[in-house]
Amino acid sequence: MNPTGEPREHESSIEATIVKYDDGPDECTLHPTDPTESQRLTEWLTAKQGTYVSLASWR
């Protein structure tokens, strides 16, 4: 990021997608907004509801 907080042109923006399930915990996936083919397979992170905590609680 540059000093203004905006991503540089060559940096990818990150998007959060939340999927709600009736029969299990909801999931949140962080992924590039407009991924290349290789990013689509390698640059994502998924967490189930209840398996993550706020940053403040770890401080």
C-alpha positions as CSV (number, residue, x, y, z in Angstrom):
1,M,0.0,0.0,0.0
2,N,1.1,3.5,-0.5
3,P,1.0,6.2,2.2
4,T,-2.6,7.1,1.4
5,G,-3.8,3.6,2.1
6,E,-4.8,3.0,-1.5
7,P,-3.3,-0.1,-3.2
8,R,-0.7,0.5,-5.8
9,E,-1.6,-0.4,-9.4
10,H,0.4,-3.6,-9.3
11,E,-1.1,-4.7,-5.9
12,S,-4.2,-6.9,-5.7
13,S,-7.2,-5.8,-3.6
14,I,-8.4,-8.4,-1.2
15,E,-12.1,-9.3,-0.9
16,A,-14.0,-11.2,1.8
17,T,-16.7,-13.6,0.8
18,I,-19.0,-15.0,3.5
19,V,-20.9,-18.2,2.8
20,K,-23.7,-19.1,5.2
21,Y,-24.6,-22.8,5.7
22,D,-27.8,-24.1,7.3
23,D,-26.1,-27.3,8.4
24,G,-22.7,-26.1,9.6
25,P,-20.6,-23.1,10.5
26,D,-20.5,-20.1,8.2
27,E,-17.2,-19.6,6.3
28,C,-15.3,-16.4,5.4
29,T,-12.8,-16.6,2.5
30,L,-10.3,-13.9,1.8
31,H,-9.2,-13.8,-1.8
32,P,-7.9,-11.4,-4.5
33,T,-10.7,-9.3,-6.1
34,D,-9.6,-9.9,-9.6
35,P,-7.3,-13.0,-9.5
36,T,-5.0,-14.2,-12.2
37,E,-5.3,-17.9,-13.1
38,S,-2.5,-18.9,-10.7
39,Q,-3.8,-16.7,-7.9
40,R,-7.2,-18.4,-8.2
41,L,-5.5,-21.6,-7.1
42,T,-3.1,-20.4,-4.5
43,E,-4.0,-17.0,-2.9
44,W,-7.0,-17.5,-0.6
45,L,-7.7,-18.2,3.0
46,T,-10.9,-19.7,4.4
47,A,-12.0,-19.8,8.1
48,K,-15.1,-21.3,9.7
49,Q,-17.1,-19.3,12.1
50,G,-15.8,-19.9,15.6
51,T,-12.2,-20.6,14.6
52,Y,-11.1,-17.0,14.5
53,V,-10.8,-14.3,17.1
54,S,-10.4,-10.5,17.0
55,L,-7.0,-9.0,16.9
56,A,-7.7,-7.1,20.1
57,S,-8.3,-10.3,22.1
58,W,-4.8,-11.5,21.2
59,R,-3.1,-8.3,22.3
